[in-house]
Amino acid sequence: MRSHLAIVGGGLVGASLALALQGGAKARGWSITLVEPFAPGEPYQPSYDARSSALSYGTQQIYQRLGIWQAIAQRAEPIRQIHVSDRGRFGAAHLSAMEEGVPALGYVVENAWLGQCLWQALDADVVSWRCPAEVTRLQPQEDGYRLTLDDGAELDCGLAVLADGGRSALREQLGIEVSRTPYGQTALIANVSPLEAHRGQAFERFTDEGPMALLPLADNRCALVWTRPDEDAQRLAALPDAAFLAELQATFGYRLGAFRQVGARHLYPLNLVEAREQVRPHLAILGNAAHSLHPIAGQGYNLSLRDAQALADALLASDTEPGDFAVLQAYLDGQRLDQHLTVGFSDQVTRLFSNDRPLLATGRNLGLLGLDLLPSAKRWFSRQAMGLGTRP
């Protein structure tokens, strides 16, 4: 069996790439195969503990152009304001959708709902699924790659796209090295419910132990991303609900009133991971397999979607078949600035606001005040948060 493109990983990034390609692929007679270990066809079921993603305004615009934002928006909670503060210090900044002239700075969407919208939008005449299935071997050929699946079947393709996550075994199998910078922190992820309405407010709170984010969700829930030193995160995860909520309240304060409920807690050790190669002849790497960022700035998925859209644009603008190295290299060259700025922004914000040195603490508080006092600085910061940093 042969396909023009094989996407290894049918999650949010892989499915978004297939969606961005399918119209042009159909016109050219290209076939796309998605290989995914988990079946995507289950009906969406609301869950208090559902994981979610923060979609920037730029991401909303991409999905609008791809024709699925109306479906996504049914369960997308708009971020109308972002409050950025440093616990126990005077610095604070406020970002507002109204000031930026947009309906929302971003949106928070449950991953299960986003995935369901993407999968239902794929055209079965162009995109075929191998699911549940895993690729156990990826072997370069003269005109592409040969994928060996876990059931022994083989699939040849002109372009293989790895979108199989930050722990990509295939990336390692191909000898693609990564730079890995541990933060010495673990992200505790959970959904919580405050007593007061969140009114579309998101909060970025920085403490000496690490940053915290609270993002608005549907049903007046908030998605919590609480970054702590590794051992302390494990301690927090093991606390009874009442004790956990008491510590959360003491750290966050009462801007949303008392916290009354917390769901399941999950821990994720944090590293900045970047693949040293993202393209080879007949091969491209996307998503967390290409770069995995600290979650506190909410930039990782949005950057991955911009990569996927840029790759689709480059492939469809070329007269060559998928896999041409010059086309892949041109795609990457065009994305380097976006990747450099986004990775740098996320990394530097994390390091600056996770440091308790007095001079740095004073400097960052003055910086937060400056954001509120200097329109040009605030505009720049807002555009980074909105995923428009390199867009006119």
SULWOKA-V86082 format. One record per backbone hydrogen bond with DSSP energy under -1.0 kcal/mol. CO is the residue of the C=O (numbers start at 1). NH is the residue of the N-H. If there is no record, write none. Layout:
# SULWOKA-V86082
co=CO nh=NH
co=CO nh=NH
This chain:
# SULWOKA-V86082
co=1 nh=156
co=3 nh=158
co=4 nh=159
co=5 nh=33
co=6 nh=161
co=7 nh=35
co=8 nh=163
co=11 nh=15
co=12 nh=16
co=13 nh=17
co=14 nh=18
co=15 nh=19
co=16 nh=20
co=17 nh=21
co=18 nh=22
co=21 nh=25
co=22 nh=26
co=23 nh=27
co=24 nh=28
co=25 nh=29
co=25 nh=30
co=31 nh=5
co=32 nh=128
co=33 nh=7
co=34 nh=130
co=35 nh=9
co=36 nh=133
co=47 nh=50
co=51 nh=111
co=53 nh=109
co=55 nh=107
co=56 nh=60
co=57 nh=61
co=58 nh=62
co=59 nh=63
co=60 nh=64
co=61 nh=65
co=62 nh=66
co=63 nh=68
co=63 nh=69
co=64 nh=67
co=68 nh=72
co=69 nh=73
co=71 nh=74
co=72 nh=75
co=73 nh=76
co=77 nh=108
co=79 nh=105
co=80 nh=97
co=81 nh=202
co=82 nh=95
co=83 nh=204
co=84 nh=93
co=85 nh=206
co=86 nh=89
co=91 nh=86
co=93 nh=84
co=95 nh=82
co=96 nh=100
co=97 nh=102
co=105 nh=57
co=106 nh=79
co=107 nh=55
co=108 nh=77
co=109 nh=53
co=110 nh=114
co=111 nh=115
co=112 nh=116
co=113 nh=117
co=114 nh=118
co=115 nh=119
co=116 nh=120
co=123 nh=126
co=123 nh=127
co=126 nh=32
co=128 nh=34
co=130 nh=36
co=134 nh=150
co=137 nh=148
co=139 nh=146
co=144 nh=141
co=145 nh=157
co=146 nh=139
co=147 nh=155
co=148 nh=136
co=148 nh=137
co=149 nh=152
co=153 nh=149
co=155 nh=147
co=156 nh=3
co=157 nh=145
co=159 nh=6
co=160 nh=284
co=161 nh=8
co=162 nh=286
co=165 nh=168
co=168 nh=172
co=169 nh=173
co=170 nh=174
co=171 nh=176
co=172 nh=175
co=177 nh=276
co=179 nh=274
co=181 nh=272
co=185 nh=270
co=186 nh=228
co=187 nh=268
co=188 nh=226
co=189 nh=266
co=190 nh=224
co=191 nh=263
co=192 nh=222
co=193 nh=260
co=193 nh=261
co=198 nh=201
co=200 nh=80
co=200 nh=81
co=202 nh=83
co=203 nh=214
co=204 nh=85
co=205 nh=212
co=206 nh=87
co=211 nh=227
co=212 nh=205
co=213 nh=225
co=214 nh=203
co=215 nh=223
co=218 nh=221
co=221 nh=217
co=222 nh=192
co=223 nh=215
co=224 nh=190
co=225 nh=213
co=226 nh=188
co=228 nh=186
co=229 nh=233
co=230 nh=234
co=231 nh=235
co=232 nh=236
co=233 nh=237
co=234 nh=238
co=240 nh=244
co=241 nh=245
co=242 nh=246
co=243 nh=247
co=244 nh=248
co=245 nh=249
co=246 nh=250
co=247 nh=251
co=248 nh=252
co=249 nh=253
co=254 nh=257
co=256 nh=196
co=258 nh=195
co=261 nh=193
co=266 nh=189
co=268 nh=187
co=270 nh=183
co=272 nh=181
co=273 nh=292
co=274 nh=179
co=278 nh=285
co=280 nh=283
co=282 nh=160
co=283 nh=280
co=284 nh=162
co=286 nh=289
co=287 nh=290
co=287 nh=291
co=290 nh=275
co=292 nh=273
co=295 nh=298
co=299 nh=303
co=300 nh=304
co=301 nh=305
co=302 nh=306
co=303 nh=307
co=304 nh=308
co=305 nh=309
co=306 nh=310
co=307 nh=311
co=308 nh=312
co=309 nh=313
co=310 nh=314
co=311 nh=315
co=312 nh=316
co=313 nh=317
co=321 nh=324
co=323 nh=282
co=324 nh=328
co=325 nh=329
co=326 nh=330
co=327 nh=331
co=328 nh=332
co=329 nh=333
co=330 nh=334
co=331 nh=335
co=332 nh=336
co=335 nh=339
co=336 nh=340
co=337 nh=341
co=338 nh=342
co=339 nh=343
co=340 nh=344
co=341 nh=345
co=342 nh=346
co=343 nh=347
co=344 nh=348
co=345 nh=349
co=346 nh=350
co=347 nh=351
co=348 nh=352
co=349 nh=353
co=357 nh=361
co=358 nh=362
co=359 nh=363
co=360 nh=364
co=361 nh=365
co=362 nh=366
co=363 nh=367
co=364 nh=368
co=365 nh=369
co=366 nh=370
co=367 nh=371
co=368 nh=372
co=369 nh=373
co=370 nh=374
co=374 nh=378
co=375 nh=379
co=376 nh=380
co=377 nh=381
co=378 nh=382
co=379 nh=383
co=380 nh=384
co=381 nh=385
co=382 nh=386
co=383 nh=388
co=384 nh=387
co=386 nh=58
co=388 nh=391
